[in-house]
Amino acid sequence: MGVKEAPTAKGKAAAKGLKQSAMADEKKVEAKKGSDLKKGEKRFDERAKSSDGKSAGTKQR
């Protein structure tokens, strides 16, 4: 649930804290990796590859 959709003030604060924590973790990973993490569609494709390096779409053909 997003910050704007949370029904209570406590829920909004928790959602905001989670978002900030995720952003901080992402910055740490990017700093350790030495480059930015892929975003959006590129990130999905990267995560969708299986251990053998083939995407789900390739395996289904």
N, C-alpha and C positions, 0 to 999 in steps of 0.2 A: 504494500500500500504506500502510496506517495505521501509526501508531507501535506499537500493540499487536500487529499482525500480522507485523512485521518479524522475520525468523528470527535475525538476529545483532544484537549490541550496536551495531556500526557502522551497521547498517541502521536501528536504532531512533533513533540519534542523528541520522542524515541525515533521517529522516522528521520528527522533532521540529523540526529546523532549518528544513525546508521549510515546515512548518505555521506556525512563528513568522514566517518571511519573508513568507508569503502574508498573514498577519494584519496585518503592518506595512504592506505594500503597499496593502491594502484601506483601512487607516486613512488613509494618505496621499491616496488617491483620494477618500475621503469628505470629508476636510478641504478638498481642492481644489475638489470639487464643491459643498460647502456643505450636503450632506444625506447621509443614510445610503444605501448601496446596497440595492437590493431583495434579499430573501432568499427561498430556497425556490421555491415555485411562481410567485410574482410575478417572480422573477429569470428563471426559465425562459421565461415568456411574453415578457418584455422582450427577451431574447436571441434568441427564435425569430422575431421579426418580420424580414422581409426589407427591403431598401432602399426598397421602395415603400410600406412601412408596414403591409402586410397580413401576418397570421399564416399559417402553413402550413395550419391548419384552414380558414381563410376561403378560401384559394385552391383547396382541394380540393372545395369545395362547388359 
